[in-house]
Amino acid sequence: MASIGKTEEELKAEGVSYQSGKFPYSASARARASMDTDGFVKVLIDPLYGEVLGVHIIGPRVADVIAQAVVSMEFEVTAEDMYRISYAHPTYAEALKDAYLIAAGQGAINI
């Protein structure tokens, strides 16, 4: 498990509006190829400006994937910036991209 920023509970308690994007590892090509599909990536963003407020990951390779989320928060990058950058395929980090897409209302999954 790895996490940075606010949780949904903290944002609710503070009365902060947010959008959430959650992508399960069961839908990740890399996780499926590795047969390690337990877990998910959740991204919380500001609905007006798209700034990343929190990222929470449970599952394989979280120590690797969270590093990219740390950069997004440190430099106040938006979810759109994060989903528009290139992600290698197949990687666990692609789940992060998909979570950003969902949080920004640009993607959806059917499982």
Gaussian input, Z-matrix of N, CA and C with variables (Angstrom, degrees):
# hf/3-21g

backbone

0 1
 N
 C     1     B1
 C     2     B2     1     A1
 N     3     B3     2     A2     1     D1
 C     4     B4     3     A3     2     D2
 C     5     B5     4     A4     3     D3
 N     6     B6     5     A5     4     D4
 C     7     B7     6     A6     5     D5
 C     8     B8     7     A7     6     D6
 N     9     B9     8     A8     7     D7
 C    10    B10     9     A9     8     D8
 C    11    B11    10    A10     9     D9
 N    12    B12    11    A11    10    D10
 C    13    B13    12    A12    11    D11
 C    14    B14    13    A13    12    D12
 N    15    B15    14    A14    13    D13
 C    16    B16    15    A15    14    D14
 C    17    B17    16    A16    15    D15
 N    18    B18    17    A17    16    D16
 C    19    B19    18    A18    17    D17
 C    20    B20    19    A19    18    D18
 N    21    B21    20    A20    19    D19
 C    22    B22    21    A21    20    D20
 C    23    B23    22    A22    21    D21
 N    24    B24    23    A23    22    D22
 C    25    B25    24    A24    23    D23
 C    26    B26    25    A25    24    D24
 N    27    B27    26    A26    25    D25
 C    28    B28    27    A27    26    D26
 C    29    B29    28    A28    27    D27
 N    30    B30    29    A29    28    D28
 C    31    B31    30    A30    29    D29
 C    32    B32    31    A31    30    D30
 N    33    B33    32    A32    31    D31
 C    34    B34    33    A33    32    D32
 C    35    B35    34    A34    33    D33
 N    36    B36    35    A35    34    D34
 C    37    B37    36    A36    35    D35
 C    38    B38    37    A37    36    D36
 N    39    B39    38    A38    37    D37
 C    40    B40    39    A39    38    D38
 C    41    B41    40    A40    39    D39
 N    42    B42    41    A41    40    D40
 C    43    B43    42    A42    41    D41
 C    44    B44    43    A43    42    D42
 N    45    B45    44    A44    43    D43
 C    46    B46    45    A45    44    D44
 C    47    B47    46    A46    45    D45
 N    48    B48    47    A47    46    D46
 C    49    B49    48    A48    47    D47
 C    50    B50    49    A49    48    D48
 N    51    B51    50    A50    49    D49
 C    52    B52    51    A51    50    D50
 C    53    B53    52    A52    51    D51
 N    54    B54    53    A53    52    D52
 C    55    B55    54    A54    53    D53
 C    56    B56    55    A55    54    D54
 N    57    B57    56    A56    55    D55
 C    58    B58    57    A57    56    D56
 C    59    B59    58    A58    57    D57
 N    60    B60    59    A59    58    D58
 C    61    B61    60    A60    59    D59
 C    62    B62    61    A61    60    D60
 N    63    B63    62    A62    61    D61
 C    64    B64    63    A63    62    D62
 C    65    B65    64    A64    63    D63
 N    66    B66    65    A65    64    D64
 C    67    B67    66    A66    65    D65
 C    68    B68    67    A67    66    D66
 N    69    B69    68    A68    67    D67
 C    70    B70    69    A69    68    D68
 C    71    B71    70    A70    69    D69
 N    72    B72    71    A71    70    D70
 C    73    B73    72    A72    71    D71
 C    74    B74    73    A73    72    D72
 N    75    B75    74    A74    73    D73
 C    76    B76    75    A75    74    D74
 C    77    B77    76    A76    75    D75
 N    78    B78    77    A77    76    D76
 C    79    B79    78    A78    77    D77
 C    80    B80    79    A79    78    D78
 N    81    B81    80    A80    79    D79
 C    82    B82    81    A81    80    D80
 C    83    B83    82    A82    81    D81
 N    84    B84    83    A83    82    D82
 C    85    B85    84    A84    83    D83
 C    86    B86    85    A85    84    D84
 N    87    B87    86    A86    85    D85
 C    88    B88    87    A87    86    D86
 C    89    B89    88    A88    87    D87
 N    90    B90    89    A89    88    D88
 C    91    B91    90    A90    89    D89
 C    92    B92    91    A91    90    D90
 N    93    B93    92    A92    91    D91
 C    94    B94    93    A93    92    D92
 C    95    B95    94    A94    93    D93
 N    96    B96    95    A95    94    D94
 C    97    B97    96    A96    95    D95
 C    98    B98    97    A97    96    D96
 N    99    B99    98    A98    97    D97
 C   100   B100    99    A99    98    D98
 C   101   B101   100   A100    99    D99
 N   102   B102   101   A101   100   D100
 C   103   B103   102   A102   101   D101
 C   104   B104   103   A103   102   D102
 N   105   B105   104   A104   103   D103
 C   106   B106   105   A105   104   D104
 C   107   B107   106   A106   105   D105
 N   108   B108   107   A107   106   D106
 C   109   B109   108   A108   107   D107
 C   110   B110   109   A109   108   D108
 N   111   B111   110   A110   109   D109
 C   112   B112   111   A111   110   D110
 C   113   B113   112   A112   111   D111
 N   114   B114   113   A113   112   D112
 C   115   B115   114   A114   113   D113
 C   116   B116   115   A115   114   D114
 N   117   B117   116   A116   115   D115
 C   118   B118   117   A117   116   D116
 C   119   B119   118   A118   117   D117
 N   120   B120   119   A119   118   D118
 C   121   B121   120   A120   119   D119
 C   122   B122   121   A121   120   D120
 N   123   B123   122   A122   121   D121
 C   124   B124   123   A123   122   D122
 C   125   B125   124   A124   123   D123
 N   126   B126   125   A125   124   D124
 C   127   B127   126   A126   125   D125
 C   128   B128   127   A127   126   D126
 N   129   B129   128   A128   127   D127
 C   130   B130   129   A129   128   D128
 C   131   B131   130   A130   129   D129
 N   132   B132   131   A131   130   D130
 C   133   B133   132   A132   131   D131
 C   134   B134   133   A133   132   D132
 N   135   B135   134   A134   133   D133
 C   136   B136   135   A135   134   D134
 C   137   B137   136   A136   135   D135
 N   138   B138   137   A137   136   D136
 C   139   B139   138   A138   137   D137
 C   140   B140   139   A139   138   D138
 N   141   B141   140   A140   139   D139
 C   142   B142   141   A141   140   D140
 C   143   B143   142   A142   141   D141
 N   144   B144   143   A143   142   D142
 C   145   B145   144   A144   143   D143
 C   146   B146   145   A145   144   D144
 N   147   B147   146   A146   145   D145
 C   148   B148   147   A147   146   D146
 C   149   B149   148   A148   147   D147
 N   150   B150   149   A149   148   D148
 C   151   B151   150   A150   149   D149
 C   152   B152   151   A151   150   D150
 N   153   B153   152   A152   151   D151
 C   154   B154   153   A153   152   D152
 C   155   B155   154   A154   153   D153
 N   156   B156   155   A155   154   D154
 C   157   B157   156   A156   155   D155
 C   158   B158   157   A157   156   D156
 N   159   B159   158   A158   157   D157
 C   160   B160   159   A159   158   D158
 C   161   B161   160   A160   159   D159
 N   162   B162   161   A161   160   D160
 C   163   B163   162   A162   161   D161
 C   164   B164   163   A163   162   D162
 N   165   B165   164   A164   163   D163
 C   166   B166   165   A165   164   D164
 C   167   B167   166   A166   165   D165
 N   168   B168   167   A167   166   D166
 C   169   B169   168   A168   167   D167
 C   170   B170   169   A169   168   D168
 N   171   B171   170   A170   169   D169
 C   172   B172   171   A171   170   D170
 C   173   B173   172   A172   171   D171
 N   174   B174   173   A173   172   D172
 C   175   B175   174   A174   173   D173
 C   176   B176   175   A175   174   D174
 N   177   B177   176   A176   175   D175
 C   178   B178   177   A177   176   D176
 C   179   B179   178   A178   177   D177
 N   180   B180   179   A179   178   D178
 C   181   B181   180   A180   179   D179
 C   182   B182   181   A181   180   D180
 N   183   B183   182   A182   181   D181
 C   184   B184   183   A183   182   D182
 C   185   B185   184   A184   183   D183
 N   186   B186   185   A185   184   D184
 C   187   B187   186   A186   185   D185
 C   188   B188   187   A187   186   D186
 N   189   B189   188   A188   187   D187
 C   190   B190   189   A189   188   D188
 C   191   B191   190   A190   189   D189
 N   192   B192   191   A191   190   D190
 C   193   B193   192   A192   191   D191
 C   194   B194   193   A193   192   D192
 N   195   B195   194   A194   193   D193
 C   196   B196   195   A195   194   D194
 C   197   B197   196   A196   195   D195
 N   198   B198   197   A197   196   D196
 C   199   B199   198   A198   197   D197
 C   200   B200   199   A199   198   D198
 N   201   B201   200   A200   199   D199
 C   202   B202   201   A201   200   D200
 C   203   B203   202   A202   201   D201
 N   204   B204   203   A203   202   D202
 C   205   B205   204   A204   203   D203
 C   206   B206   205   A205   204   D204
 N   207   B207   206   A206   205   D205
 C   208   B208   207   A207   206   D206
 C   209   B209   208   A208   207   D207
 N   210   B210   209   A209   208   D208
 C   211   B211   210   A210   209   D209
 C   212   B212   211   A211   210   D210
 N   213   B213   212   A212   211   D211
 C   214   B214   213   A213   212   D212
 C   215   B215   214   A214   213   D213
 N   216   B216   215   A215   214   D214
 C   217   B217   216   A216   215   D215
 C   218   B218   217   A217   216   D216
 N   219   B219   218   A218   217   D217
 C   220   B220   219   A219   218   D218
 C   221   B221   220   A220   219   D219
 N   222   B222   221   A221   220   D220
 C   223   B223   222   A222   221   D221
 C   224   B224   223   A223   222   D222
 N   225   B225   224   A224   223   D223
 C   226   B226   225   A225   224   D224
 C   227   B227   226   A226   225   D225
 N   228   B228   227   A227   226   D226
 C   229   B229   228   A228   227   D227
 C   230   B230   229   A229   228   D228
 N   231   B231   230   A230   229   D229
 C   232   B232   231   A231   230   D230
 C   233   B233   232   A232   231   D231
 N   234   B234   233   A233   232   D232
 C   235   B235   234   A234   233   D233
 C   236   B236   235   A235   234   D234
 N   237   B237   236   A236   235   D235
 C   238   B238   237   A237   236   D236
 C   239   B239   238   A238   237   D237
 N   240   B240   239   A239   238   D238
 C   241   B241   240   A240   239   D239
 C   242   B242   241   A241   240   D240
 N   243   B243   242   A242   241   D241
 C   244   B244   243   A243   242   D242
 C   245   B245   244   A244   243   D243
 N   246   B246   245   A245   244   D244
 C   247   B247   246   A246   245   D245
 C   248   B248   247   A247   246   D246
 N   249   B249   248   A248   247   D247
 C   250   B250   249   A249   248   D248
 C   251   B251   250   A250   249   D249
 N   252   B252   251   A251   250   D250
 C   253   B253   252   A252   251   D251
 C   254   B254   253   A253   252   D252
 N   255   B255   254   A254   253   D253
 C   256   B256   255   A255   254   D254
 C   257   B257   256   A256   255   D255
 N   258   B258   257   A257   256   D256
 C   259   B259   258   A258   257   D257
 C   260   B260   259   A259   258   D258
 N   261   B261   260   A260   259   D259
 C   262   B262   261   A261   260   D260
 C   263   B263   262   A262   261   D261
 N   264   B264   263   A263   262   D262
 C   265   B265   264   A264   263   D263
 C   266   B266   265   A265   264   D264
 N   267   B267   266   A266   265   D265
 C   268   B268   267   A267   266   D266
 C   269   B269   268   A268   267   D267
 N   270   B270   269   A269   268   D268
 C   271   B271   270   A270   269   D269
 C   272   B272   271   A271   270   D270
 N   273   B273   272   A272   271   D271
 C   274   B274   273   A273   272   D272
 C   275   B275   274   A274   273   D273
 N   276   B276   275   A275   274   D274
 C   277   B277   276   A276   275   D275
 C   278   B278   277   A277   276   D276
 N   279   B279   278   A278   277   D277
 C   280   B280   279   A279   278   D278
 C   281   B281   280   A280   279   D279
 N   282   B282   281   A281   280   D280
 C   283   B283   282   A282   281   D281
 C   284   B284   283   A283   282   D282
 N   285   B285   284   A284   283   D283
 C   286   B286   285   A285   284   D284
 C   287   B287   286   A286   285   D285
 N   288   B288   287   A287   286   D286
 C   289   B289   288   A288   287   D287
 C   290   B290   289   A289   288   D288
 N   291   B291   290   A290   289   D289
 C   292   B292   291   A291   290   D290
 C   293   B293   292   A292   291   D291
 N   294   B294   293   A293   292   D292
 C   295   B295   294   A294   293   D293
 C   296   B296   295   A295   294   D294
 N   297   B297   296   A296   295   D295
 C   298   B298   297   A297   296   D296
 C   299   B299   298   A298   297   D297
 N   300   B300   299   A299   298   D298
 C   301   B301   300   A300   299   D299
 C   302   B302   301   A301   300   D300
 N   303   B303   302   A302   301   D301
 C   304   B304   303   A303   302   D302
 C   305   B305   304   A304   303   D303
 N   306   B306   305   A305   304   D304
 C   307   B307   306   A306   305   D305
 C   308   B308   307   A307   306   D306
 N   309   B309   308   A308   307   D307
 C   310   B310   309   A309   308   D308
 C   311   B311   310   A310   309   D309
 N   312   B312   311   A311   310   D310
 C   313   B313   312   A312   311   D311
 C   314   B314   313   A313   312   D312
 N   315   B315   314   A314   313   D313
 C   316   B316   315   A315   314   D314
 C   317   B317   316   A316   315   D315
 N   318   B318   317   A317   316   D316
 C   319   B319   318   A318   317   D317
 C   320   B320   319   A319   318   D318
 N   321   B321   320   A320   319   D319
 C   322   B322   321   A321   320   D320
 C   323   B323   322   A322   321   D321
 N   324   B324   323   A323   322   D322
 C   325   B325   324   A324   323   D323
 C   326   B326   325   A325   324   D324
 N   327   B327   326   A326   325   D325
 C   328   B328   327   A327   326   D326
 C   329   B329   328   A328   327   D327
 N   330   B330   329   A329   328   D328
 C   331   B331   330   A330   329   D329
 C   332   B332   331   A331   330   D330

   B1=1.4436
   B2=1.5190
   B3=1.3354
   B4=1.4527
   B5=1.5240
   B6=1.3220
   B7=1.4518
   B8=1.5164
   B9=1.3306
   B10=1.4511
   B11=1.5241
   B12=1.3170
   B13=1.4545
   B14=1.5104
   B15=1.3116
   B16=1.4608
   B17=1.5249
   B18=1.3270
   B19=1.4642
   B20=1.5277
   B21=1.3183
   B22=1.4622
   B23=1.5228
   B24=1.3182
   B25=1.4609
   B26=1.5246
   B27=1.3307
   B28=1.4618
   B29=1.5249
   B30=1.3149
   B31=1.4580
   B32=1.5255
   B33=1.3249
   B34=1.4641
   B35=1.5269
   B36=1.3239
   B37=1.4651
   B38=1.5308
   B39=1.3430
   B40=1.4574
   B41=1.5258
   B42=1.3287
   B43=1.4541
   B44=1.5200
   B45=1.3225
   B46=1.4556
   B47=1.5329
   B48=1.3223
   B49=1.4666
   B50=1.5201
   B51=1.3223
   B52=1.4601
   B53=1.5179
   B54=1.3146
   B55=1.4569
   B56=1.5148
   B57=1.3098
   B58=1.4574
   B59=1.5200
   B60=1.3160
   B61=1.4585
   B62=1.5092
   B63=1.3127
   B64=1.4584
   B65=1.5217
   B66=1.3380
   B67=1.4612
   B68=1.5229
   B69=1.3291
   B70=1.4682
   B71=1.5283
   B72=1.3095
   B73=1.4616
   B74=1.5207
   B75=1.3158
   B76=1.4655
   B77=1.5227
   B78=1.3375
   B79=1.4625
   B80=1.5264
   B81=1.3210
   B82=1.4667
   B83=1.5282
   B84=1.3246
   B85=1.4670
   B86=1.5268
   B87=1.3274
   B88=1.4714
   B89=1.5219
   B90=1.3207
   B91=1.4628
   B92=1.5296
   B93=1.3180
   B94=1.4690
   B95=1.5253
   B96=1.3313
   B97=1.4711
   B98=1.5255
   B99=1.3279
   B100=1.4691
   B101=1.5183
   B102=1.3277
   B103=1.4609
   B104=1.5289
   B105=1.3273
   B106=1.4627
   B107=1.5254
   B108=1.3214
   B109=1.4664
   B110=1.5192
   B111=1.3187
   B112=1.4649
   B113=1.5245
   B114=1.3177
   B115=1.4543
   B116=1.5136
   B117=1.3356
   B118=1.4606
   B119=1.5218
   B120=1.3236
   B121=1.4635
   B122=1.5213
   B123=1.3258
   B124=1.4654
   B125=1.5172
   B126=1.3301
   B127=1.4554
   B128=1.5225
   B129=1.3214
   B130=1.4614
   B131=1.5262
   B132=1.3413
   B133=1.4549
   B134=1.5218
   B135=1.3097
   B136=1.4601
   B137=1.5333
   B138=1.3437
   B139=1.4611
   B140=1.5325
   B141=1.3064
   B142=1.4570
   B143=1.5212
   B144=1.3253
   B145=1.4614
   B146=1.5276
   B147=1.3188
   B148=1.4583
   B149=1.5191
   B150=1.3329
   B151=1.4668
   B152=1.5238
   B153=1.3103
   B154=1.4600
   B155=1.5287
   B156=1.3403
   B157=1.4589
   B158=1.5281
   B159=1.3171
   B160=1.4570
   B161=1.5092
   B162=1.3180
   B163=1.4651
   B164=1.5272
   B165=1.3260
   B166=1.4604
   B167=1.5280
   B168=1.3263
   B169=1.4593
   B170=1.5251
   B171=1.3139
   B172=1.4564
   B173=1.5177
   B174=1.3258
   B175=1.4512
   B176=1.5123
   B177=1.3316
   B178=1.4625
   B179=1.5223
   B180=1.3235
   B181=1.4646
   B182=1.5308
   B183=1.3238
   B184=1.4686
   B185=1.5247
   B186=1.3187
   B187=1.4693
   B188=1.5246
   B189=1.3132
   B190=1.4579
   B191=1.5279
   B192=1.3045
   B193=1.4639
   B194=1.5328
   B195=1.3215
   B196=1.4649
   B197=1.5253
   B198=1.3219
   B199=1.4703
   B200=1.5252
   B201=1.3080
   B202=1.4613
   B203=1.5289
   B204=1.3235
   B205=1.4609
   B206=1.5204
   B207=1.3171
   B208=1.4709
   B209=1.5240
   B210=1.3083
   B211=1.4690
   B212=1.5228
   B213=1.3324
   B214=1.4660
   B215=1.5222
   B216=1.3081
   B217=1.4641
   B218=1.5205
   B219=1.2984
   B220=1.4640
   B221=1.5254
   B222=1.3327
   B223=1.4557
   B224=1.5279
   B225=1.3414
   B226=1.4608
   B227=1.5231
   B228=1.3169
   B229=1.4546
   B230=1.5286
   B231=1.3243
   B232=1.4578
   B233=1.5246
   B234=1.3233
   B235=1.4653
   B236=1.5254
   B237=1.3332
   B238=1.4644
   B239=1.5248
   B240=1.3287
   B241=1.4654
   B242=1.5227
   B243=1.3246
   B244=1.4632
   B245=1.5229
   B246=1.3301
   B247=1.4618
   B248=1.5209
   B249=1.3082
   B250=1.4700
   B251=1.5344
   B252=1.3366
   B253=1.4617
   B254=1.5283
   B255=1.2987
   B256=1.4594
   B257=1.5318
   B258=1.3084
   B259=1.4563
   B260=1.5230
   B261=1.3057
   B262=1.4569
   B263=1.5341
   B264=1.3226
   B265=1.4594
   B266=1.5337
   B267=1.2757
   B268=1.4612
   B269=1.5322
   B270=1.3135
   B271=1.4648
   B272=1.5220
   B273=1.3124
   B274=1.4601
   B275=1.5222
   B276=1.3224
   B277=1.4699
   B278=1.5271
   B279=1.3106
   B280=1.4656
   B281=1.5325
   B282=1.3126
   B283=1.4692
   B284=1.5212
   B285=1.3240
   B286=1.4587
   B287=1.5289
   B288=1.3238
   B289=1.4644
   B290=1.5277
   B291=1.3207
   B292=1.4566
   B293=1.5267
   B294=1.3203
   B295=1.4638
   B296=1.5284
   B297=1.3464
   B298=1.4732
   B299=1.5245
   B300=1.3232
   B301=1.4643
   B302=1.5275
   B303=1.3196
   B304=1.4681
   B305=1.5111
   B306=1.3321
   B307=1.4699
   B308=1.5215
   B309=1.3241
   B310=1.4563
   B311=1.5351
   B312=1.3254
   B313=1.4583
   B314=1.5241
   B315=1.3346
   B316=1.4579
   B317=1.5174
   B318=1.2965
   B319=1.4590
   B320=1.5026
   B321=1.2957
   B322=1.4579
   B323=1.5157
   B324=1.3062
   B325=1.4602
   B326=1.5115
   B327=1.2820
   B328=1.4620
   B329=1.5210
   B330=1.3163
   B331=1.4660
   B332=1.5147
   A1=108.48
   A2=116.45
   A3=122.28
   A4=108.49
   A5=115.66
   A6=119.72
   A7=110.29
   A8=115.75
   A9=122.07
   A10=108.38
   A11=115.83
   A12=120.22
   A13=112.80
   A14=114.65
   A15=122.47
   A16=111.49
   A17=114.42
   A18=121.39
   A19=108.18
   A20=116.77
   A21=120.19
   A22=110.92
   A23=116.18
   A24=120.08
   A25=111.14
   A26=117.78
   A27=121.50
   A28=111.04
   A29=117.41
   A30=120.68
   A31=111.05
   A32=117.09
   A33=121.07
   A34=110.62
   A35=116.94
   A36=121.39
   A37=111.67
   A38=116.62
   A39=121.55
   A40=112.52
   A41=117.15
   A42=121.16
   A43=113.70
   A44=116.70
   A45=122.13
   A46=109.33
   A47=116.08
   A48=120.77
   A49=109.22
   A50=116.14
   A51=120.75
   A52=109.80
   A53=115.14
   A54=122.90
   A55=106.66
   A56=114.85
   A57=121.10
   A58=110.30
   A59=115.39
   A60=121.39
   A61=108.31
   A62=116.44
   A63=120.54
   A64=108.70
   A65=115.65
   A66=120.66
   A67=108.77
   A68=118.10
   A69=121.32
   A70=111.97
   A71=115.64
   A72=119.29
   A73=111.68
   A74=117.92
   A75=119.84
   A76=111.45
   A77=118.44
   A78=122.76
   A79=112.01
   A80=117.31
   A81=122.41
   A82=110.65
   A83=116.31
   A84=120.40
   A85=111.70
   A86=116.76
   A87=120.90
   A88=111.15
   A89=116.61
   A90=120.37
   A91=110.57
   A92=116.90
   A93=120.42
   A94=110.78
   A95=116.29
   A96=119.71
   A97=111.11
   A98=116.39
   A99=121.32
   A100=112.75
   A101=116.55
   A102=122.88
   A103=111.25
   A104=115.02
   A105=122.77
   A106=107.70
   A107=115.82
   A108=121.54
   A109=115.05
   A110=118.12
   A111=119.73
   A112=109.29
   A113=116.07
   A114=120.70
   A115=113.01
   A116=114.73
   A117=121.12
   A118=110.23
   A119=114.36
   A120=122.84
   A121=106.30
   A122=116.80
   A123=121.78
   A124=108.73
   A125=115.42
   A126=122.44
   A127=108.20
   A128=116.44
   A129=122.59
   A130=107.91
   A131=116.62
   A132=120.13
   A133=111.98
   A134=115.75
   A135=122.71
   A136=107.65
   A137=118.20
   A138=119.70
   A139=114.08
   A140=118.21
   A141=120.93
   A142=112.87
   A143=116.20
   A144=120.27
   A145=114.03
   A146=117.85
   A147=121.17
   A148=114.62
   A149=117.49
   A150=120.15
   A151=110.06
   A152=116.15
   A153=121.55
   A154=108.78
   A155=116.23
   A156=122.41
   A157=112.47
   A158=116.50
   A159=120.66
   A160=111.21
   A161=115.45
   A162=121.84
   A163=107.02
   A164=115.94
   A165=121.60
   A166=108.35
   A167=115.46
   A168=120.49
   A169=109.57
   A170=114.76
   A171=121.63
   A172=106.25
   A173=116.55
   A174=119.37
   A175=112.04
   A176=115.27
   A177=120.18
   A178=112.51
   A179=115.47
   A180=124.92
   A181=114.28
   A182=117.19
   A183=119.55
   A184=112.65
   A185=117.48
   A186=119.89
   A187=110.83
   A188=117.26
   A189=121.34
   A190=111.73
   A191=116.26
   A192=121.29
   A193=111.97
   A194=118.16
   A195=120.28
   A196=111.72
   A197=118.06
   A198=120.94
   A199=111.37
   A200=117.07
   A201=120.32
   A202=110.69
   A203=117.18
   A204=120.92
   A205=111.15
   A206=116.71
   A207=120.78
   A208=109.81
   A209=117.33
   A210=121.38
   A211=110.23
   A212=117.46
   A213=120.48
   A214=111.41
   A215=116.83
   A216=119.52
   A217=111.79
   A218=117.61
   A219=121.27
   A220=111.86
   A221=116.16
   A222=120.59
   A223=112.96
   A224=116.62
   A225=123.12
   A226=112.27
   A227=114.30
   A228=122.02
   A229=108.48
   A230=117.30
   A231=120.46
   A232=111.41
   A233=115.16
   A234=120.30
   A235=110.04
   A236=117.16
   A237=119.55
   A238=111.10
   A239=116.80
   A240=119.33
   A241=110.42
   A242=116.20
   A243=120.74
   A244=112.62
   A245=118.37
   A246=116.77
   A247=112.64
   A248=117.65
   A249=120.43
   A250=113.63
   A251=117.87
   A252=118.59
   A253=109.69
   A254=115.91
   A255=121.40
   A256=111.16
   A257=115.72
   A258=123.10
   A259=107.76
   A260=116.81
   A261=120.41
   A262=109.50
   A263=116.09
   A264=121.33
   A265=109.05
   A266=117.79
   A267=129.16
   A268=110.63
   A269=116.19
   A270=121.68
   A271=109.68
   A272=115.05
   A273=119.51
   A274=110.79
   A275=117.36
   A276=121.16
   A277=112.19
   A278=117.58
   A279=119.82
   A280=111.48
   A281=117.62
   A282=120.44
   A283=110.24
   A284=116.65
   A285=121.29
   A286=109.87
   A287=116.65
   A288=120.39
   A289=110.50
   A290=116.88
   A291=120.45
   A292=112.03
   A293=117.42
   A294=120.37
   A295=110.85
   A296=117.12
   A297=120.37
   A298=110.43
   A299=117.26
   A300=120.93
   A301=111.69
   A302=115.68
   A303=120.28
   A304=110.96
   A305=117.55
   A306=120.97
   A307=111.25
   A308=117.04
   A309=121.92
   A310=112.58
   A311=116.93
   A312=120.81
   A313=113.77
   A314=116.65
   A315=121.19
   A316=113.51
   A317=117.94
   A318=120.01
   A319=111.12
   A320=115.13
   A321=121.59
   A322=107.73
   A323=115.73
   A324=120.12
   A325=109.26
   A326=115.39
   A327=122.87
   A328=107.55
   A329=115.11
   A330=119.22
   A331=108.92
   D1=140.79
   D2=175.63
   D3=-145.40
   D4=147.93
   D5=-175.60
   D6=-153.54
   D7=147.96
   D8=172.14
   D9=-145.87
   D10=143.34
   D11=177.47
   D12=86.06
   D13=-161.09
   D14=-175.77
   D15=-81.38
   D16=152.51
   D17=171.90
   D18=-94.68
   D19=167.05
   D20=175.87
   D21=-60.31
   D22=-39.82
   D23=-179.81
   D24=-62.29
   D25=-41.51
   D26=178.88
   D27=-66.06
   D28=-42.60
   D29=179.63
   D30=-64.52
   D31=-41.65
   D32=177.62
   D33=-62.73
   D34=-45.24
   D35=-179.10
   D36=-62.89
   D37=-32.21
   D38=179.64
   D39=-87.55
   D40=-3.59
   D41=-179.36
   D42=70.59
   D43=26.64
   D44=-178.22
   D45=-91.60
   D46=129.05
   D47=175.78
   D48=-73.18
   D49=144.51
   D50=179.18
   D51=-156.50
   D52=162.88
   D53=171.49
   D54=-120.43
   D55=146.55
   D56=-176.72
   D57=-118.67
   D58=140.95
   D59=172.13
   D60=-129.23
   D61=124.89
   D62=-177.81
   D63=-126.00
   D64=128.58
   D65=-179.74
   D66=-125.35
   D67=121.58
   D68=-178.40
   D69=-80.37
   D70=143.82
   D71=175.49
   D72=-64.00
   D73=-20.50
   D74=178.09
   D75=-65.04
   D76=-16.99
   D77=177.51
   D78=-101.42
   D79=1.97
   D80=-178.89
   D81=-87.39
   D82=128.85
   D83=178.94
   D84=-60.23
   D85=-41.20
   D86=-178.85
   D87=-67.21
   D88=-44.77
   D89=179.95
   D90=-64.46
   D91=-38.44
   D92=178.94
   D93=-67.37
   D94=-40.27
   D95=178.82
   D96=-64.89
   D97=-32.11
   D98=179.56
   D99=-88.37
   D100=-4.00
   D101=-175.66
   D102=54.43
   D103=42.58
   D104=179.83
   D105=-133.43
   D106=70.93
   D107=-168.74
   D108=-100.43
   D109=6.21
   D110=178.76
   D111=-79.65
   D112=131.60
   D113=175.21
   D114=121.35
   D115=-177.43
   D116=-176.49
   D117=-163.19
   D118=168.16
   D119=171.13
   D120=-119.41
   D121=130.68
   D122=176.34
   D123=-122.89
   D124=131.13
   D125=179.37
   D126=-119.63
   D127=135.12
   D128=176.64
   D129=-116.16
   D130=127.23
   D131=-177.69
   D132=-130.35
   D133=158.42
   D134=173.16
   D135=-71.75
   D136=127.67
   D137=-175.50
   D138=-70.42
   D139=-22.57
   D140=-177.95
   D141=-85.13
   D142=-50.35
   D143=-175.04
   D144=-105.74
   D145=-13.12
   D146=178.98
   D147=81.55
   D148=7.17
   D149=179.21
   D150=-62.55
   D151=140.31
   D152=-179.61
   D153=-76.19
   D154=124.02
   D155=-178.55
   D156=-101.71
   D157=-25.42
   D158=-179.61
   D159=-171.28
   D160=149.77
   D161=175.80
   D162=-137.33
   D163=131.82
   D164=-176.66
   D165=-134.27
   D166=127.21
   D167=-174.96
   D168=-130.79
   D169=131.30
   D170=173.23
   D171=-127.33
   D172=124.64
   D173=178.50
   D174=141.39
   D175=-163.71
   D176=-176.15
   D177=-69.93
   D178=149.42
   D179=172.59
   D180=57.96
   D181=28.78
   D182=-177.86
   D183=-62.30
   D184=-33.59
   D185=-179.80
   D186=-62.98
   D187=-32.25
   D188=177.88
   D189=-77.67
   D190=-43.96
   D191=-173.82
   D192=-72.32
   D193=-36.87
   D194=-175.94
   D195=-64.56
   D196=-26.27
   D197=-178.67
   D198=-57.47
   D199=-39.99
   D200=179.35
   D201=-67.56
   D202=-36.16
   D203=177.49
   D204=-66.91
   D205=-36.11
   D206=177.80
   D207=-60.57
   D208=-43.02
   D209=178.26
   D210=-61.15
   D211=-42.90
   D212=-178.51
   D213=-61.34
   D214=-37.97
   D215=-179.53
   D216=-78.92
   D217=-38.68
   D218=-179.15
   D219=-61.37
   D220=-38.46
   D221=-176.79
   D222=-102.37
   D223=11.48
   D224=177.67
   D225=51.68
   D226=47.17
   D227=179.82
   D228=-80.89
   D229=151.33
   D230=179.39
   D231=-88.59
   D232=163.85
   D233=176.13
   D234=-60.64
   D235=-37.70
   D236=178.51
   D237=-62.28
   D238=-43.77
   D239=176.43
   D240=-57.08
   D241=-41.93
   D242=-175.44
   D243=-71.55
   D244=-34.93
   D245=179.61
   D246=-83.00
   D247=-14.94
   D248=179.25
   D249=-85.61
   D250=-16.37
   D251=178.50
   D252=-74.86
   D253=163.59
   D254=-177.41
   D255=-80.13
   D256=136.30
   D257=175.89
   D258=-121.83
   D259=131.40
   D260=177.27
   D261=-64.87
   D262=151.56
   D263=-179.46
   D264=-129.38
   D265=135.99
   D266=-7.15
   D267=-89.52
   D268=132.48
   D269=176.80
   D270=-140.60
   D271=160.83
   D272=175.22
   D273=-67.18
   D274=-29.12
   D275=-179.31
   D276=-63.01
   D277=-23.42
   D278=177.02
   D279=-60.48
   D280=-28.38
   D281=176.60
   D282=-63.96
   D283=-34.03
   D284=176.24
   D285=-65.18
   D286=-45.21
   D287=177.59
   D288=-57.67
   D289=-46.38
   D290=-179.02
   D291=-63.96
   D292=-36.70
   D293=176.89
   D294=-65.17
   D295=-40.01
   D296=175.44
   D297=-61.96
   D298=-43.50
   D299=178.66
   D300=-59.13
   D301=-45.73
   D302=-179.24
   D303=-65.12
   D304=-44.70
   D305=-179.77
   D306=-60.91
   D307=-35.89
   D308=-179.19
   D309=-83.75
   D310=2.04
   D311=179.26
   D312=74.98
   D313=21.57
   D314=-177.16
   D315=-107.54
   D316=-1.64
   D317=-177.82
   D318=-151.98
   D319=162.40
   D320=177.06
   D321=-153.51
   D322=158.27
   D323=177.37
   D324=-124.21
   D325=152.22
   D326=175.35
   D327=-122.06
   D328=110.55
   D329=-179.56
   D330=-119.91

